């Protein structure tokens, strides 16, 4: 899927991360959630009981709708976690 970014603003240094086994491109300084959204991935987690898809909601670390496993650490709020080169993200858990 084509990255969904505003073309007329200055972006950070390109970095890549691994999401569910696939490499996606991000910009240094942006959050993991922003990188996922830009890559077209809306679902980040799921409801533990109903398994309904959950995703980016508040964007400021309050709702926990965007949690994922990052570099083996579960329940990381991706909206307030900056991408690091080569970080490994597992969504949907
Ligand atoms: S979107 Fe609400 S905590 Fe991340």
Backbone and ligand atoms as CSV (ligand in chain L), in Angstrom:
chain,resi,resn,atom,element,x,y,z
A,1,UNK,N,N,0.853,-1.189,0.000
A,1,UNK,CA,C,0.000,0.000,0.000
A,1,UNK,C,C,0.888,1.238,0.000
A,2,UNK,N,N,0.489,2.231,-0.751
A,2,UNK,CA,C,1.246,3.476,-0.838
A,2,UNK,C,C,1.187,4.216,0.498
A,3,UNK,N,N,2.357,4.723,0.927
A,3,UNK,CA,C,2.406,5.474,2.183
A,3,UNK,C,C,1.522,6.710,2.086
A,4,UNK,N,N,0.807,6.986,3.156
A,4,UNK,CA,C,-0.108,8.118,3.185
A,4,UNK,C,C,0.515,9.234,4.012
A,5,UNK,N,N,1.326,10.035,3.370
A,5,UNK,CA,C,1.999,11.125,4.052
A,5,UNK,C,C,1.767,12.415,3.295
A,6,UNK,N,N,1.808,13.522,4.024
A,6,UNK,CA,C,1.707,14.830,3.398
A,6,UNK,C,C,3.024,15.099,2.690
A,7,UNK,N,N,2.966,15.378,1.415
A,7,UNK,CA,C,4.201,15.487,0.635
A,7,UNK,C,C,4.897,16.831,0.791
A,8,UNK,N,N,4.207,17.856,1.230
A,8,UNK,CA,C,4.795,19.190,1.222
A,8,UNK,C,C,5.437,19.587,2.542
A,9,UNK,N,N,5.593,18.665,3.468
A,9,UNK,CA,C,6.270,19.004,4.709
A,9,UNK,C,C,7.606,18.268,4.771
A,10,UNK,N,N,8.502,18.787,5.572
A,10,UNK,CA,C,9.812,18.169,5.705
A,10,UNK,C,C,9.695,16.942,6.613
A,11,UNK,N,N,10.207,15.827,6.152
A,11,UNK,CA,C,10.138,14.594,6.925
A,11,UNK,C,C,11.483,14.271,7.544
A,12,UNK,N,N,11.460,13.417,8.557
A,12,UNK,CA,C,12.690,12.987,9.204
A,12,UNK,C,C,13.432,11.969,8.364
A,13,UNK,N,N,14.516,11.526,8.889
A,13,UNK,CA,C,15.331,10.517,8.218
A,13,UNK,C,C,14.541,9.219,8.072
A,14,UNK,N,N,14.543,8.616,6.906
A,14,UNK,CA,C,13.822,7.351,6.743
A,14,UNK,C,C,14.428,6.243,7.614
A,15,UNK,N,N,13.565,5.497,8.259
A,15,UNK,CA,C,13.967,4.318,9.021
A,15,UNK,C,C,12.985,3.204,8.683
A,16,UNK,N,N,13.384,1.991,8.924
A,16,UNK,CA,C,12.460,0.885,8.677
A,16,UNK,C,C,12.234,0.129,9.973
A,17,UNK,N,N,11.066,-0.465,10.066
A,17,UNK,CA,C,10.736,-1.315,11.193
A,17,UNK,C,C,10.017,-2.549,10.664
A,18,UNK,N,N,9.948,-3.557,11.485
A,18,UNK,CA,C,9.321,-4.810,11.081
A,18,UNK,C,C,7.982,-4.916,11.803
A,19,UNK,N,N,6.907,-5.007,11.040
A,19,UNK,CA,C,5.569,-5.117,11.604
A,19,UNK,C,C,4.959,-6.434,11.148
A,20,UNK,N,N,4.695,-7.295,12.088
A,20,UNK,CA,C,4.126,-8.612,11.789
A,20,UNK,C,C,4.921,-9.331,10.694
A,21,UNK,N,N,6.225,-9.193,10.796
A,21,UNK,CA,C,7.102,-9.888,9.873
A,21,UNK,C,C,7.379,-9.169,8.563
A,22,UNK,N,N,6.751,-8.002,8.364
A,22,UNK,CA,C,6.967,-7.274,7.116
A,22,UNK,C,C,7.617,-5.929,7.402
A,23,UNK,N,N,8.531,-5.546,6.551
A,23,UNK,CA,C,9.223,-4.271,6.727
A,23,UNK,C,C,8.349,-3.130,6.234
A,24,UNK,N,N,8.231,-2.076,7.037
A,24,UNK,CA,C,7.559,-0.855,6.588
A,24,UNK,C,C,8.512,0.318,6.813
A,25,UNK,N,N,8.283,1.363,6.069
A,25,UNK,CA,C,9.110,2.555,6.172
A,25,UNK,C,C,8.456,3.551,7.115
A,26,UNK,N,N,9.282,4.245,7.887
A,26,UNK,CA,C,8.810,5.282,8.806
A,26,UNK,C,C,9.774,6.451,8.723
A,27,UNK,N,N,9.495,7.471,9.482
A,27,UNK,CA,C,10.352,8.639,9.545
A,27,UNK,C,C,10.861,8.763,10.975
A,28,UNK,N,N,12.127,9.035,11.139
A,28,UNK,CA,C,12.684,9.237,12.480
A,28,UNK,C,C,11.889,10.327,13.191
A,29,UNK,N,N,11.568,10.077,14.436
A,29,UNK,CA,C,10.847,11.057,15.242
A,29,UNK,C,C,9.353,10.848,15.295
A,30,UNK,N,N,8.801,10.022,14.459
A,30,UNK,CA,C,7.359,9.797,14.513
A,30,UNK,C,C,7.049,8.597,15.398
A,31,UNK,N,N,5.805,8.506,15.836
A,31,UNK,CA,C,5.410,7.393,16.693
A,31,UNK,C,C,5.192,6.137,15.857
A,32,UNK,N,N,5.226,5.005,16.527
A,32,UNK,CA,C,4.939,3.747,15.835
A,32,UNK,C,C,3.525,3.776,15.268
A,33,UNK,N,N,2.573,4.306,16.028
A,33,UNK,CA,C,1.189,4.380,15.543
A,33,UNK,C,C,1.111,5.226,14.274
A,34,UNK,N,N,1.828,6.322,14.228
A,34,UNK,CA,C,1.827,7.173,13.029
A,34,UNK,C,C,2.396,6.408,11.846
A,35,UNK,N,N,3.453,5.648,12.091
A,35,UNK,CA,C,4.046,4.858,11.012
A,35,UNK,C,C,3.064,3.802,10.509
A,36,UNK,N,N,2.335,3.174,11.443
A,36,UNK,CA,C,1.349,2.163,11.051
A,36,UNK,C,C,0.229,2.801,10.231
A,37,UNK,N,N,-0.268,3.935,10.681
A,37,UNK,CA,C,-1.330,4.622,9.943
A,37,UNK,C,C,-0.856,5.015,8.549
A,38,UNK,N,N,0.365,5.547,8.478
A,38,UNK,CA,C,0.907,5.966,7.187
A,38,UNK,C,C,1.068,4.785,6.240
A,39,UNK,N,N,1.291,3.605,6.819
A,39,UNK,CA,C,1.435,2.399,6.008
A,39,UNK,C,C,0.084,1.775,5.681
A,40,UNK,N,N,-0.993,2.374,6.199
A,40,UNK,CA,C,-2.333,1.887,5.887
A,40,UNK,C,C,-2.865,0.853,6.850
A,41,UNK,N,N,-2.193,0.650,7.963
A,41,UNK,CA,C,-2.662,-0.336,8.934
A,41,UNK,C,C,-3.474,0.354,10.021
A,42,UNK,N,N,-4.765,0.111,10.034
A,42,UNK,CA,C,-5.664,0.756,10.992
A,42,UNK,C,C,-5.814,-0.048,12.281
A,43,UNK,N,N,-5.826,-1.366,12.182
A,43,UNK,CA,C,-5.963,-2.186,13.378
A,43,UNK,C,C,-4.601,-2.382,14.019
A,44,UNK,N,N,-4.542,-2.084,15.330
A,44,UNK,CA,C,-3.291,-2.283,16.054
A,44,UNK,C,C,-3.463,-3.366,17.116
A,45,UNK,N,N,-4.621,-3.391,17.757
A,45,UNK,CA,C,-4.867,-4.399,18.782
A,45,UNK,C,C,-6.274,-4.960,18.574
A,46,UNK,N,N,-6.708,-5.782,19.518
A,46,UNK,CA,C,-8.075,-6.294,19.456
A,46,UNK,C,C,-8.614,-6.428,20.867
A,47,UNK,N,N,-9.938,-6.367,20.974
A,47,UNK,CA,C,-10.577,-6.517,22.269
A,47,UNK,C,C,-10.302,-7.911,22.803
A,48,UNK,N,N,-9.931,-8.004,24.074
A,48,UNK,CA,C,-9.541,-9.304,24.627
A,48,UNK,C,C,-10.705,-10.282,24.719
A,49,UNK,N,N,-11.923,-9.793,24.795
A,49,UNK,CA,C,-13.077,-10.701,24.899
A,49,UNK,C,C,-13.757,-10.911,23.556
A,50,UNK,N,N,-14.152,-9.832,22.913
A,50,UNK,CA,C,-14.913,-9.955,21.666
A,50,UNK,C,C,-14.022,-10.140,20.437
A,51,UNK,N,N,-12.729,-9.848,20.570
A,51,UNK,CA,C,-11.772,-9.888,19.460
A,51,UNK,C,C,-12.067,-8.819,18.418
A,52,UNK,N,N,-12.876,-7.817,18.763
A,52,UNK,CA,C,-13.146,-6.721,17.840
A,52,UNK,C,C,-11.861,-5.930,17.595
A,53,UNK,N,N,-11.657,-5.475,16.380
A,53,UNK,CA,C,-10.436,-4.717,16.083
A,53,UNK,C,C,-10.397,-3.387,16.831
A,54,UNK,N,N,-9.225,-3.035,17.287
A,54,UNK,CA,C,-9.022,-1.778,17.996
A,54,UNK,C,C,-7.864,-1.057,17.321
A,55,UNK,N,N,-7.851,0.262,17.469
A,55,UNK,CA,C,-6.775,1.021,16.846
A,55,UNK,C,C,-6.612,2.385,17.454
A,56,UNK,N,N,-5.787,3.156,16.829
A,56,UNK,CA,C,-5.463,4.512,17.257
A,56,UNK,C,C,-6.743,5.287,17.602
A,57,UNK,N,N,-6.805,5.877,18.792
A,57,UNK,CA,C,-8.004,6.619,19.176
A,57,UNK,C,C,-7.638,7.973,19.758
A,58,UNK,N,N,-7.038,8.009,20.944
A,58,UNK,CA,C,-6.761,9.308,21.579
A,58,UNK,C,C,-5.458,9.932,21.080
A,59,UNK,N,N,-4.498,9.112,20.777
A,59,UNK,CA,C,-3.227,9.613,20.285
A,59,UNK,C,C,-2.356,10.287,21.325
A,60,UNK,N,N,-2.694,10.124,22.594
A,60,UNK,CA,C,-1.894,10.775,23.634
A,60,UNK,C,C,-1.678,9.887,24.855
A,61,UNK,N,N,-1.789,8.578,24.681
A,61,UNK,CA,C,-1.420,7.656,25.738
A,61,UNK,C,C,-2.455,7.414,26.812
A,62,UNK,N,N,-3.699,7.792,26.586
A,62,UNK,CA,C,-4.720,7.672,27.624
A,62,UNK,C,C,-5.641,6.461,27.462
A,63,UNK,N,N,-5.910,6.012,26.263
A,63,UNK,CA,C,-6.974,5.022,26.067
A,63,UNK,C,C,-6.467,3.571,25.952
A,64,UNK,N,N,-5.223,3.364,25.658
A,64,UNK,CA,C,-4.646,2.033,25.500
A,64,UNK,C,C,-5.259,1.239,24.339
A,65,UNK,N,N,-5.838,1.916,23.373
A,65,UNK,CA,C,-6.411,1.232,22.206
A,65,UNK,C,C,-5.339,0.856,21.186
A,66,UNK,N,N,-4.155,1.395,21.347
A,66,UNK,CA,C,-3.109,1.229,20.336
A,66,UNK,C,C,-1.983,0.324,20.804
A,67,UNK,N,N,-2.227,-0.497,21.815
A,67,UNK,CA,C,-1.124,-1.293,22.363
A,67,UNK,C,C,-0.710,-2.405,21.397
A,68,UNK,N,N,0.577,-2.675,21.406
A,68,UNK,CA,C,1.164,-3.735,20.600
A,68,UNK,C,C,2.390,-4.257,21.346
A,69,UNK,N,N,2.920,-5.333,20.844
A,69,UNK,CA,C,4.182,-5.850,21.389
A,69,UNK,C,C,5.318,-5.245,20.571
A,70,UNK,N,N,6.228,-4.571,21.271
A,70,UNK,CA,C,7.339,-3.888,20.602
A,70,UNK,C,C,8.649,-4.434,21.166
A,71,UNK,N,N,9.445,-4.999,20.292
A,71,UNK,CA,C,10.723,-5.613,20.688
A,71,UNK,C,C,10.542,-6.576,21.857
A,72,UNK,N,N,9.441,-7.349,21.817
A,72,UNK,CA,C,9.174,-8.365,22.827
A,72,UNK,C,C,8.482,-7.872,24.076
A,73,UNK,N,N,8.242,-6.570,24.166
A,73,UNK,CA,C,7.576,-6.001,25.340
A,73,UNK,C,C,6.089,-5.837,25.015
A,74,UNK,N,N,5.198,-6.545,25.738
A,74,UNK,CA,C,3.771,-6.453,25.428
A,74,UNK,C,C,3.151,-5.151,25.946
A,75,UNK,N,N,2.013,-4.811,25.382
A,75,UNK,CA,C,1.186,-3.687,25.836
A,75,UNK,C,C,1.895,-2.332,25.809
A,76,UNK,N,N,2.653,-2.130,24.757
A,76,UNK,CA,C,3.313,-0.836,24.554
A,76,UNK,C,C,2.342,0.084,23.819
A,77,UNK,N,N,2.151,1.292,24.333
A,77,UNK,CA,C,1.271,2.259,23.670
A,77,UNK,C,C,2.023,2.854,22.476
A,78,UNK,N,N,1.619,2.443,21.307
A,78,UNK,CA,C,2.366,2.822,20.110
A,78,UNK,C,C,2.219,4.293,19.753
A,79,UNK,N,N,1.186,4.952,20.277
A,79,UNK,CA,C,0.999,6.369,19.937
A,79,UNK,C,C,1.995,7.272,20.653
A,80,UNK,N,N,2.595,6.783,21.718
A,80,UNK,CA,C,3.558,7.605,22.457
A,80,UNK,C,C,4.940,6.962,22.470
A,81,UNK,N,N,5.140,5.994,21.576
A,81,UNK,CA,C,6.433,5.321,21.475
A,81,UNK,C,C,7.044,5.629,20.117
A,82,UNK,N,N,8.221,6.214,20.148
A,82,UNK,CA,C,8.885,6.621,18.930
A,82,UNK,C,C,9.474,5.414,18.201
A,83,UNK,N,N,9.433,5.452,16.896
A,83,UNK,CA,C,10.052,4.375,16.119
A,83,UNK,C,C,11.559,4.385,16.335
A,84,UNK,N,N,12.126,3.211,16.350
A,84,UNK,CA,C,13.583,3.080,16.367
A,84,UNK,C,C,13.947,2.177,15.199
A,85,UNK,N,N,15.079,2.433,14.565
A,85,UNK,CA,C,15.441,1.631,13.397
A,85,UNK,C,C,15.471,0.138,13.722
A,86,UNK,N,N,14.748,-0.635,12.922
A,86,UNK,CA,C,14.749,-2.076,13.077
A,86,UNK,C,C,13.889,-2.620,14.190
A,87,UNK,N,N,13.097,-1.767,14.824
A,87,UNK,CA,C,12.263,-2.288,15.916
A,87,UNK,C,C,11.244,-3.279,15.350
A,88,UNK,N,N,10.864,-4.231,16.184
A,88,UNK,CA,C,9.963,-5.305,15.770
A,88,UNK,C,C,8.632,-5.118,16.478
A,89,UNK,N,N,7.573,-4.984,15.707
A,89,UNK,CA,C,6.238,-4.716,16.243
A,89,UNK,C,C,5.300,-5.853,15.867
A,90,UNK,N,N,4.576,-6.346,16.861
A,90,UNK,CA,C,3.553,-7.365,16.614
A,90,UNK,C,C,2.213,-6.761,17.010
A,91,UNK,N,N,1.291,-6.686,16.075
A,91,UNK,CA,C,-0.015,-6.094,16.355
A,91,UNK,C,C,-1.070,-7.186,16.473
A,92,UNK,N,N,-2.242,-6.786,16.926
A,92,UNK,CA,C,-3.383,-7.684,16.925
A,92,UNK,C,C,-3.494,-8.619,18.097
A,93,UNK,N,N,-2.697,-8.416,19.118
A,93,UNK,CA,C,-2.789,-9.316,20.272
A,93,UNK,C,C,-3.527,-8.646,21.409
L,1,LIG,S1,S,-4.282,5.887,20.931
L,1,LIG,FE1,FE,-4.909,6.104,22.990
L,1,LIG,S2,S,-3.223,5.340,24.146
L,1,LIG,FE2,FE,-2.557,5.264,22.093
